[in-house]
Amino acid sequence: MHKRIHAFRTFLRLFVRYALHVREVLVGLLVLIFAGGLAISWIEGIELGKAIYFAFITGLSIGYGDITPETALGRVVSVAIGLVGLLFVGLAAAVATRALRDLIVQLSQQQ
């Protein structure tokens, strides 16, 4: 069990290290999703908190469907939010993959 905890800590340390290399891009993508929420709030007349919630649920490809855009412009903005979210999730997955690969290399060198 101790080895697993150590491996998980090492993975987290590597993940944070690599995420810091692309932090500007990650933060920029999050800002774009937030801006999309602001736009949805203004376009659709939705309460700001609900619009931000909608933007992040859409951006992370969860899409519960409890809030949906009614206007054509709102739908276009929603698609843009989804595309930005795909970039964010893809970059996070790439960072995690790199960290996992390096963890596996480290563990194999220890044996």
GIFENQUI-V657186 format. One record per residue. D_CENTER is the distance of its C-alpha to the mean C-alpha in whole Angstrom. Layout:
BEGIN
D_CENTER, D_CENTER
END
This chain:
BEGIN
30, 30, 29, 26, 25, 26, 24, 21, 21, 22, 18, 16, 19, 18, 14, 14, 17, 15, 12, 14, 16, 13, 12, 13, 11, 8, 10, 11, 8, 7, 11, 11, 9, 12, 15, 14, 15, 18, 19, 19, 21, 23, 24, 24, 25, 23, 23, 20, 19, 18, 17, 14, 14, 14, 12, 9, 10, 11, 7, 6, 9, 11, 14, 16, 19, 20, 20, 20, 21, 25, 26, 25, 24, 21, 20, 20, 17, 16, 16, 14, 11, 11, 11, 9, 6, 8, 8, 4, 4, 8, 8, 6, 9, 11, 11, 12, 15, 16, 17, 18, 20, 22, 22, 24, 26, 27, 28, 30, 32, 33, 35
END
